[in-house]
Structure formats: C-alpha cells, structure tokens
C-alpha cells in the first residue's frame, strides 16, 4: 500500500516537471490584457448570438409542429441563455432585447405549456414579429425573420 502511494507521488512529481506546451496553444500571445482581447474577439459580438438564436428558432418551430413540447421548451431555454450571454458581451443591445426577454419568451413558453399546436402557431407568429421588431430597434430591419419552410435538422419526435 505504501509503495503504491509512493509511486503515485513520484509519478505526479515527474508529470508536473515536464515541459509541456500550454493548453492555450500558440495563437493567444502577448501580455494578459492582449490575450483577453484576443479571446473576446474570438467570441465576437451579438452576431454569433443571432446565429445560434436563428438555429434554435428553427428548431423551436419544428418542435411545435411535431408536438415535441419538451424539445420546444429546451429550445426556449437555450434561446434565453444565448441572448443573455450575448448581452453580457454587448450590453448596449439590452434595451432592444428587454421586451423579447420579458414578454415574448414567456408568452412562447406559455403556449408550449398548453401543448396545443394552434396556440403554438399563433404564439410563434407573435414571437417572429418580436424578433423583427427587435431588429428594427437595432436598425437592421433587413434581417427579416420568417417562419421556417425547410427543415434542416434531423431531430424528430420518436
């Protein structure tokens, strides 16, 4: 038993003393502030938030069409989280997003909880309008969100 513990301690010592390359790779260089700036740049702004939100918006729609209410609820939660993370990076977008977060998402959740496709479709139309209203507030009305017509995801209700 003592020999096993001693062996583990010796192996740990040698493992720690090796010159291993940093896990960060070689592309994050410079002083600490420069490294943080590089990482922030890679996370980007609100545009990547909208890419994920757009994907989840489509999944939400198809989940409702399939009456896969658990998957729809999952997508709403991920949309909320994604937008909140995006607002951490770009707080100046908060004012435009507030109605969407405080009203549109909860209304969509209520429709999902009812597990009724007619109610879901009505709420989804309002949800889509809320997306477009936010884009107008952010002076990008040419980002016109439309109800999906082609399913891209392989996820279906079993």
Backbone as ProteinMPNN parsed JSONL, in Angstrom:
{"seq_chain_A": "XXXXXXXXXXXXXXXXXXXXXXXXXXXXXXXXXXXXXXXXXXXXXXXXXXXXXXXXXXXXXXXXXXXXXXXXXXXXXXXXXXXXXXXXXXXXXXXXXXXXXXXXXXXXXXXXXXXXXXXXXXXXXXXXXXXXXXXXXXXXXXXXXXXXXXXXXXXXXX", "coords_chain_A": {"N_chain_A": [[0.839, -1.192, 0.0], [1.887, 1.278, 0.893], [3.943, 1.476, -0.924], [2.543, 1.801, -3.321], [1.342, 4.335, -2.936], [3.666, 5.891, -2.726], [4.709, 5.527, -5.283], [2.73, 6.802, -6.851], [3.037, 9.457, -5.95], [5.669, 9.986, -6.807], [5.357, 9.699, -9.598], [3.551, 11.779, -10.087], [5.135, 13.968, -9.453], [7.097, 13.905, -11.491], [5.451, 14.174, -13.71], [4.527, 16.771, -13.381], [6.834, 18.211, -13.684], [7.647, 18.152, -16.293], [8.28, 19.788, -19.426], [5.637, 20.845, -20.811], [3.633, 21.79, -23.594], [1.565, 24.699, -23.45], [-1.936, 24.566, -22.78], [-3.367, 26.451, -24.095], [-2.459, 26.781, -26.655], [-0.576, 28.252, -29.342], [-1.454, 30.6, -30.437], [-2.651, 32.526, -28.86], [-1.282, 35.199, -27.768], [0.99, 37.581, -26.188], [0.74, 40.171, -23.666], [-1.219, 39.854, -20.634], [-3.625, 41.422, -20.883], [-3.747, 41.726, -23.664], [-4.112, 39.077, -24.413], [-6.636, 38.565, -23.334], [-8.149, 40.32, -24.89], [-7.817, 39.112, -27.396], [-9.176, 36.686, -26.965], [-11.761, 37.683, -26.413], [-12.318, 38.798, -28.913], [-12.486, 36.502, -30.465], [-14.815, 35.359, -29.414], [-16.637, 37.124, -30.35], [-19.273, 39.471, -31.231], [-22.672, 40.346, -30.98], [-23.508, 39.117, -33.218], [-22.831, 36.369, -33.46], [-24.395, 35.396, -31.443], [-26.893, 35.752, -32.583], [-26.717, 33.96, -34.699], [-26.763, 31.458, -33.386], [-29.227, 31.769, -32.079], [-30.952, 31.949, -34.262], [-30.744, 29.355, -35.31], [-31.84, 27.909, -33.17], [-34.369, 29.019, -33.103], [-35.478, 27.981, -35.464], [-35.455, 25.248, -34.773], [-37.196, 25.345, -32.618], [-39.599, 25.995, -33.902], [-40.05, 23.684, -35.53], [-40.181, 21.765, -33.536], [-42.578, 22.464, -32.293], [-44.333, 21.96, -34.415], [-44.098, 19.228, -34.56], [-45.205, 18.584, -32.195], [-43.516, 18.147, -30.1], [-43.073, 18.875, -27.245], [-41.307, 18.979, -25.082], [-38.843, 19.283, -26.316], [-39.293, 21.713, -27.555], [-39.528, 23.382, -25.304], [-36.951, 23.119, -24.337], [-35.541, 24.437, -26.384], [-36.472, 27.068, -26.076], [-35.383, 27.667, -23.571], [-32.663, 27.58, -24.227], [-32.533, 29.626, -26.116], [-33.063, 31.858, -24.496], [-30.835, 31.724, -22.757], [-28.722, 32.004, -24.601], [-29.174, 34.575, -25.669], [-28.927, 36.106, -23.33], [-26.211, 35.608, -22.719], [-25.102, 36.796, -24.963], [-25.819, 39.441, -24.451], [-24.209, 39.987, -22.302], [-21.79, 40.287, -23.562], [-22.408, 42.366, -25.281], [-23.762, 44.765, -23.965], [-25.076, 47.062, -24.794], [-27.144, 46.31, -26.378], [-29.174, 45.603, -24.76], [-31.515, 47.15, -24.127], [-33.145, 46.947, -26.431], [-33.557, 44.207, -26.467], [-34.99, 43.655, -24.186], [-37.892, 43.583, -24.083], [-38.339, 41.34, -25.603], [-37.115, 39.361, -24.023], [-38.535, 39.633, -21.598], [-41.251, 39.513, -22.252], [-41.938, 38.266, -24.803], [-40.552, 35.72, -24.865], [-41.569, 34.478, -22.42], [-44.327, 34.365, -23.162], [-44.233, 32.628, -25.316], [-43.365, 30.368, -23.998], [-45.609, 29.84, -22.389], [-47.442, 29.106, -24.358], [-46.251, 26.758, -25.239], [-46.46, 25.229, -22.926], [-49.201, 24.765, -22.923], [-49.481, 22.862, -24.826], [-50.661, 22.773, -27.373], [-51.128, 22.874, -30.74], [-52.342, 24.852, -32.352], [-52.455, 27.086, -30.663], [-49.717, 27.273, -30.242], [-48.805, 27.886, -32.862], [-50.028, 30.412, -33.258], [-48.769, 31.89, -31.215], [-46.158, 31.586, -32.036], [-46.107, 33.103, -34.364], [-46.411, 35.664, -33.262], [-44.068, 35.692, -31.811], [-42.162, 35.626, -33.849], [-42.701, 38.142, -34.978], [-41.835, 39.699, -32.835], [-39.107, 39.208, -32.933], [-38.481, 40.479, -35.351], [-39.254, 43.108, -34.709], [-37.346, 43.727, -32.774], [-35.066, 43.673, -34.366], [-35.605, 45.87, -35.959], [-35.494, 47.92, -34.025], [-32.793, 47.799, -33.517], [-31.791, 48.824, -35.778], [-31.484, 47.192, -38.009], [-33.421, 46.339, -39.991], [-33.466, 44.861, -42.27], [-32.828, 42.318, -41.607], [-34.906, 40.16, -41.806], [-36.951, 38.032, -40.228], [-38.474, 34.978, -40.925], [-41.073, 32.5, -40.838], [-39.903, 29.205, -40.671], [-39.523, 27.129, -43.584], [-38.258, 24.982, -44.587], [-36.984, 22.096, -43.221], [-34.029, 21.587, -41.529], [-32.756, 20.156, -39.576], [-32.096, 16.875, -38.251], [-33.546, 16.036, -36.069], [-36.322, 14.573, -34.587], [-39.555, 13.863, -33.201], [-39.876, 10.901, -31.376]], "CA_chain_A": [[0.0, 0.0, 0.0], [2.781, 2.435, 0.968], [4.689, 1.527, -2.171], [1.631, 2.367, -4.315], [1.22, 5.776, -2.68], [4.959, 6.482, -3.074], [4.802, 5.51, -6.74], [1.846, 7.861, -7.352], [3.666, 10.738, -5.635], [6.827, 10.157, -7.699], [4.844, 9.914, -10.963], [2.97, 13.124, -10.116], [6.241, 14.923, -9.459], [7.691, 13.936, -12.82], [4.443, 14.691, -14.642], [4.459, 18.221, -13.205], [8.092, 18.875, -14.001], [7.909, 18.116, -17.724], [7.944, 20.986, -20.196], [4.509, 20.559, -21.694], [3.085, 23.009, -24.201], [0.377, 25.234, -22.796], [-3.205, 24.14, -23.373], [-3.948, 27.531, -24.878], [-1.928, 26.812, -27.996], [0.409, 29.309, -29.561], [-2.034, 31.769, -31.093], [-3.035, 33.544, -27.878], [0.031, 35.722, -27.368], [1.044, 38.935, -25.657], [0.509, 40.368, -22.242], [-2.52, 39.351, -20.183], [-4.705, 42.22, -21.482], [-3.808, 41.382, -25.09], [-4.687, 37.735, -24.508], [-8.076, 38.708, -23.08], [-8.711, 40.952, -26.084], [-7.854, 38.084, -28.435], [-10.266, 35.766, -26.636], [-13.019, 38.404, -26.629], [-12.511, 38.922, -30.358], [-12.923, 35.203, -30.966], [-16.215, 35.164, -29.022], [-17.346, 38.067, -31.204], [-20.315, 40.291, -30.63], [-24.026, 39.803, -30.95], [-23.774, 38.39, -34.46], [-22.795, 34.933, -33.207], [-25.589, 35.136, -30.644], [-28.016, 35.642, -33.503], [-26.579, 32.717, -35.468], [-27.297, 30.375, -32.557], [-30.652, 32.014, -31.849], [-31.644, 31.579, -35.504], [-30.807, 27.886, -35.362], [-32.771, 27.44, -32.139], [-35.686, 29.482, -33.558], [-35.948, 26.966, -36.406], [-35.716, 24.022, -34.023], [-38.407, 25.619, -31.848], [-40.733, 25.894, -34.817], [-40.295, 22.294, -35.904], [-40.606, 21.051, -32.324], [-44.008, 22.732, -32.153], [-45.061, 21.258, -35.473], [-44.065, 17.803, -34.191], [-45.769, 18.47, -30.844], [-42.426, 17.689, -29.234], [-43.123, 20.008, -26.323], [-40.078, 19.026, -24.266], [-37.792, 19.845, -27.162], [-39.628, 23.132, -27.719], [-39.155, 24.046, -24.048], [-35.483, 23.126, -24.339], [-35.075, 25.484, -27.303], [-36.762, 28.365, -25.446], [-34.366, 27.869, -22.53], [-31.384, 27.861, -24.888], [-32.627, 30.962, -26.716], [-32.903, 32.807, -23.391], [-29.436, 31.679, -22.308], [-27.885, 32.535, -25.673], [-29.348, 36.032, -25.725], [-28.322, 36.678, -22.12], [-24.752, 35.589, -22.897], [-24.783, 37.833, -25.947], [-25.957, 40.749, -23.804], [-23.018, 40.197, -21.477], [-20.746, 40.779, -24.466], [-22.863, 43.602, -25.91], [-24.844, 45.297, -23.133], [-25.831, 48.135, -25.45], [-28.301, 45.695, -27.031], [-30.123, 45.22, -23.7], [-32.801, 47.847, -24.202], [-33.94, 46.354, -27.514], [-33.849, 42.803, -26.164], [-35.737, 43.509, -22.94], [-39.271, 43.147, -24.338], [-38.243, 39.97, -26.082], [-36.813, 38.505, -22.866], [-39.537, 39.746, -20.529], [-42.622, 39.281, -22.714], [-42.059, 37.309, -25.916], [-40.146, 34.373, -24.448], [-42.57, 33.879, -21.513], [-45.561, 34.066, -23.897], [-43.966, 31.416, -26.092], [-43.333, 29.273, -23.016], [-46.996, 29.53, -22.015], [-48.04, 28.366, -25.478], [-45.676, 25.409, -25.209], [-47.052, 24.538, -21.775], [-50.565, 24.362, -23.276], [-49.358, 21.675, -25.693], [-51.713, 22.922, -28.376], [-50.44, 23.378, -31.931], [-52.96, 26.094, -32.816], [-51.931, 28.135, -29.766], [-48.293, 27.387, -30.535], [-48.646, 28.604, -34.135], [-50.367, 31.821, -33.02], [-47.695, 32.493, -30.415], [-44.937, 31.606, -32.839], [-46.212, 34.271, -35.249], [-46.092, 36.837, -32.427], [-42.65, 35.542, -31.484], [-41.454, 36.049, -35.058], [-42.846, 39.601, -35.042], [-40.967, 40.268, -31.794], [-37.744, 39.157, -33.484], [-38.355, 41.536, -36.357], [-39.313, 44.399, -34.011], [-36.038, 43.943, -32.154], [-34.134, 44.007, -35.445], [-35.891, 47.254, -36.347], [-34.934, 48.774, -32.97], [-31.333, 47.772, -33.646], [-31.508, 49.424, -37.084], [-31.167, 46.174, -39.01], [-34.716, 45.772, -40.398], [-33.251, 43.963, -43.402], [-32.776, 40.967, -41.036], [-36.321, 39.841, -41.699], [-37.151, 36.643, -39.813], [-39.68, 34.365, -41.486], [-41.346, 31.144, -40.37], [-39.15, 28.234, -41.48], [-40.26, 26.32, -44.556], [-37.454, 23.78, -44.858], [-36.386, 21.529, -42.005], [-32.633, 21.243, -41.727], [-32.303, 19.286, -38.502], [-32.607, 15.519, -38.274], [-34.217, 15.729, -34.811], [-37.771, 14.368, -34.716], [-40.2, 13.2, -32.063], [-39.925, 9.438, -31.567]], "C_chain_A": [[0.875, 1.244, 0.0], [3.568, 2.601, -0.318], [3.836, 2.146, -3.28], [1.483, 3.867, -4.161], [2.503, 6.483, -3.085], [5.112, 6.565, -4.587], [3.943, 6.613, -7.356], [2.463, 9.233, -7.116], [4.838, 10.999, -6.579], [6.36, 10.435, -9.127], [4.247, 11.316, -11.1], [4.053, 14.172, -10.195], [6.834, 15.04, -10.855], [6.713, 14.475, -13.861], [4.362, 16.204, -14.571], [5.713, 18.917, -13.673], [8.41, 18.871, -15.484], [7.559, 19.453, -18.361], [6.862, 20.626, -21.201], [4.06, 21.865, -22.337], [1.81, 23.422, -23.473], [-0.867, 24.764, -23.527], [-3.8, 25.213, -24.272], [-3.476, 27.527, -26.322], [-0.974, 27.988, -28.139], [-0.18, 30.579, -30.149], [-2.519, 32.838, -30.131], [-1.736, 34.062, -27.263], [-0.094, 37.121, -26.784], [0.864, 38.964, -24.159], [-0.919, 39.935, -21.912], [-3.691, 40.093, -20.844], [-4.85, 41.906, -22.972], [-4.435, 40.001, -25.298], [-6.2, 37.785, -24.308], [-8.756, 39.314, -24.301], [-8.822, 39.946, -27.226], [-9.006, 37.123, -28.2], [-11.616, 36.433, -26.861], [-13.332, 38.531, -28.114], [-13.024, 37.616, -30.944], [-14.369, 34.899, -30.593], [-17.147, 36.032, -29.859], [-18.456, 38.773, -30.466], [-21.653, 39.605, -30.624], [-24.34, 38.999, -32.204], [-23.767, 36.879, -34.25], [-23.965, 34.504, -32.314], [-26.781, 34.927, -31.57], [-27.919, 34.4, -34.378], [-27.154, 31.556, -34.664], [-28.795, 30.545, -32.327], [-31.462, 31.631, -33.086], [-31.793, 30.07, -35.646], [-31.869, 27.387, -34.388], [-34.21, 27.871, -32.452], [-36.288, 28.45, -34.516], [-36.309, 25.663, -35.696], [-36.991, 24.161, -33.187], [-39.644, 25.438, -32.732], [-41.065, 24.428, -35.129], [-40.697, 21.442, -34.7], [-42.103, 21.245, -32.099], [-44.832, 22.009, -33.196], [-45.145, 19.762, -35.184], [-44.787, 17.518, -32.874], [-44.763, 17.828, -29.88], [-42.189, 18.802, -28.21], [-41.886, 20.105, -25.432], [-38.933, 19.642, -25.06], [-38.041, 21.339, -27.4], [-39.223, 23.92, -26.475], [-37.638, 24.156, -23.926], [-34.957, 24.261, -25.213], [-35.326, 26.88, -26.729], [-35.708, 28.671, -24.378], [-33.024, 28.238, -23.147], [-31.394, 29.229, -25.563], [-32.404, 32.019, -25.636], [-31.428, 32.881, -22.953], [-28.504, 32.32, -23.341], [-27.974, 34.056, -25.744], [-28.726, 36.692, -24.494], [-26.799, 36.671, -22.195], [-24.323, 36.66, -23.899], [-24.851, 39.224, -25.343], [-24.816, 41.026, -22.828], [-21.902, 40.78, -22.33], [-21.109, 42.147, -25.062], [-24.038, 44.18, -25.13], [-25.64, 46.42, -23.79], [-27.057, 47.605, -26.196], [-29.426, 45.392, -26.026], [-31.488, 45.878, -23.843], [-33.703, 47.239, -25.269], [-34.384, 44.939, -27.183], [-34.797, 42.627, -24.977], [-37.165, 43.016, -23.14], [-39.277, 41.689, -24.774], [-38.033, 39.009, -24.913], [-37.942, 38.481, -21.839], [-40.952, 39.379, -20.953], [-42.693, 38.154, -23.748], [-41.675, 35.884, -25.532], [-41.145, 33.753, -23.466], [-43.894, 33.54, -22.211], [-45.402, 32.784, -24.713], [-43.933, 30.197, -25.168], [-44.745, 28.865, -22.598], [-47.693, 28.727, -23.119], [-47.522, 26.933, -25.522], [-46.306, 24.6, -24.078], [-48.474, 24.057, -22.056], [-50.592, 23.112, -24.167], [-50.473, 21.624, -26.734], [-51.079, 23.556, -29.613], [-51.036, 24.674, -32.46], [-52.449, 27.261, -31.972], [-50.446, 28.358, -30.009], [-48.08, 28.214, -31.799], [-48.961, 30.09, -33.979], [-49.25, 32.532, -32.255], [-46.4, 32.582, -31.198], [-44.947, 32.78, -33.818], [-45.888, 35.553, -34.479], [-44.61, 36.857, -32.062], [-41.784, 36.027, -32.654], [-41.528, 37.568, -35.211], [-41.957, 40.292, -34.018], [-39.51, 40.265, -32.245], [-37.531, 40.326, -34.454], [-38.426, 42.929, -35.732], [-37.974, 44.73, -33.359], [-35.01, 44.331, -33.221], [-34.348, 45.445, -35.919], [-35.311, 48.227, -35.324], [-33.417, 48.872, -33.069], [-30.862, 48.28, -35.007], [-30.955, 48.417, -38.1], [-32.468, 45.517, -39.497], [-34.599, 44.833, -41.598], [-32.97, 42.534, -42.923], [-34.221, 40.559, -40.767], [-36.502, 38.346, -41.428], [-38.489, 36.152, -40.363], [-39.847, 32.963, -40.897], [-40.612, 30.154, -41.266], [-40.055, 27.439, -42.425], [-39.531, 25.015, -44.869], [-36.803, 23.334, -43.559], [-34.961, 21.094, -42.323], [-32.129, 20.211, -40.718], [-32.872, 17.871, -38.64], [-33.404, 15.131, -37.028], [-35.726, 15.686, -35.023], [-38.272, 13.728, -33.419], [-40.258, 11.703, -32.356], [-41.352, 8.949, -31.544]], "O_chain_A": [[0.65, 2.163, -0.787], [3.831, 3.721, -0.756], [4.341, 2.925, -4.089], [1.497, 4.597, -5.153], [2.46, 7.542, -3.71], [5.595, 7.57, -5.109], [4.383, 7.288, -8.287], [2.415, 10.088, -8.0], [4.986, 12.108, -7.092], [6.908, 11.312, -9.796], [4.428, 11.966, -12.13], [3.916, 15.158, -10.919], [7.05, 16.146, -11.349], [7.122, 15.163, -14.796], [4.151, 16.859, -15.592], [5.67, 20.096, -14.027], [9.362, 19.531, -15.902], [6.663, 20.161, -17.901], [7.148, 20.159, -22.304], [4.099, 22.921, -21.705], [1.077, 22.583, -22.95], [-0.854, 24.585, -24.745], [-4.643, 24.917, -25.119], [-4.063, 28.226, -27.147], [-0.616, 28.633, -27.154], [0.547, 31.554, -30.339], [-2.776, 33.964, -30.555], [-1.169, 33.446, -26.361], [-1.143, 37.759, -26.873], [0.839, 37.934, -23.484], [-1.724, 39.683, -22.808], [-4.64, 39.462, -21.311], [-5.969, 41.829, -23.48], [-5.194, 39.789, -26.244], [-6.951, 37.127, -25.028], [-9.829, 38.862, -24.701], [-9.821, 39.935, -27.946], [-9.733, 36.781, -29.133], [-12.52, 35.825, -27.434], [-14.484, 38.386, -28.523], [-13.893, 37.618, -31.815], [-15.081, 34.252, -31.362], [-18.316, 35.696, -30.045], [-18.569, 38.689, -29.243], [-21.757, 38.421, -30.303], [-25.336, 38.276, -32.244], [-24.612, 36.178, -34.806], [-24.458, 33.382, -32.424], [-27.586, 34.021, -31.355], [-28.947, 33.84, -34.762], [-27.937, 30.762, -35.186], [-29.547, 29.571, -32.374], [-32.541, 31.05, -32.966], [-32.844, 29.575, -36.053], [-32.697, 26.546, -34.737], [-35.158, 27.167, -32.106], [-37.459, 28.09, -34.396], [-37.339, 25.053, -35.982], [-37.766, 23.213, -33.062], [-40.614, 24.795, -32.332], [-42.211, 23.998, -35.005], [-41.475, 20.499, -34.842], [-42.811, 20.299, -31.754], [-45.912, 21.5, -32.897], [-46.135, 19.11, -35.518], [-44.959, 16.363, -32.486], [-45.128, 17.075, -28.977], [-41.227, 19.564, -28.308], [-41.467, 21.206, -25.071], [-38.151, 20.429, -24.528], [-37.098, 22.13, -27.441], [-38.642, 25.001, -26.582], [-37.114, 25.17, -23.465], [-34.028, 24.967, -24.821], [-34.49, 27.772, -26.877], [-35.205, 29.792, -24.293], [-32.326, 29.115, -22.639], [-30.374, 29.918, -25.582], [-31.644, 32.966, -25.837], [-30.864, 33.965, -22.804], [-27.607, 33.086, -22.987], [-26.956, 34.737, -25.867], [-28.069, 37.726, -24.611], [-26.159, 37.635, -21.775], [-23.315, 37.34, -23.708], [-24.043, 40.091, -25.677], [-24.496, 42.185, -22.562], [-21.16, 41.655, -21.884], [-20.236, 42.976, -25.315], [-25.182, 44.097, -25.578], [-26.766, 46.698, -23.379], [-27.917, 48.387, -26.6], [-30.511, 44.967, -26.422], [-32.513, 45.212, -23.692], [-34.895, 47.038, -25.035], [-35.472, 44.519, -27.578], [-35.351, 41.543, -24.792], [-37.605, 42.113, -22.429], [-40.13, 40.907, -24.353], [-38.691, 37.973, -24.825], [-38.261, 37.431, -21.28], [-41.767, 38.979, -20.121], [-43.44, 37.193, -23.567], [-42.403, 34.942, -25.846], [-41.539, 32.602, -23.657], [-44.517, 32.53, -21.885], [-46.317, 31.964, -24.79], [-44.42, 29.125, -25.525], [-45.037, 27.676, -22.47], [-48.439, 27.788, -22.84], [-48.276, 26.004, -25.809], [-46.642, 23.429, -24.253], [-48.909, 23.053, -21.493], [-51.599, 22.407, -24.242], [-51.124, 20.601, -26.944], [-50.547, 24.663, -29.534], [-50.301, 25.52, -32.969], [-52.057, 28.299, -32.506], [-49.97, 29.493, -29.987], [-47.267, 29.138, -31.808], [-48.241, 30.934, -34.511], [-48.844, 33.638, -32.612], [-45.636, 33.534, -31.045], [-43.905, 33.383, -34.072], [-45.177, 36.422, -34.983], [-43.985, 37.916, -32.013], [-40.803, 36.746, -32.462], [-40.528, 38.209, -35.536], [-41.39, 41.349, -34.297], [-38.768, 41.208, -31.97], [-36.539, 41.051, -34.378], [-37.729, 43.839, -36.181], [-37.525, 45.875, -33.392], [-34.182, 45.215, -32.999], [-33.391, 46.15, -36.241], [-34.71, 49.236, -35.693], [-32.831, 49.904, -32.744], [-29.683, 48.178, -35.345], [-30.096, 48.734, -38.921], [-32.611, 44.296, -39.43], [-35.535, 44.094, -41.903], [-32.881, 41.623, -43.747], [-34.691, 40.611, -39.63], [-36.237, 37.509, -42.292], [-39.504, 36.842, -40.267], [-38.869, 32.325, -40.506], [-40.69, 30.252, -42.49], [-41.199, 27.124, -42.097], [-40.134, 24.062, -45.361], [-36.145, 24.125, -42.883], [-34.721, 20.335, -43.262], [-31.178, 19.48, -40.994], [-34.002, 17.696, -39.097], [-33.891, 14.004, -36.941], [-36.327, 16.618, -35.558], [-37.507, 13.138, -32.656], [-40.642, 11.29, -33.451], [-41.597, 7.751, -31.688]]}, "name": "protein", "num_of_chains": 1, "seq": "XXXXXXXXXXXXXXXXXXXXXXXXXXXXXXXXXXXXXXXXXXXXXXXXXXXXXXXXXXXXXXXXXXXXXXXXXXXXXXXXXXXXXXXXXXXXXXXXXXXXXXXXXXXXXXXXXXXXXXXXXXXXXXXXXXXXXXXXXXXXXXXXXXXXXXXXXXXXXX"}
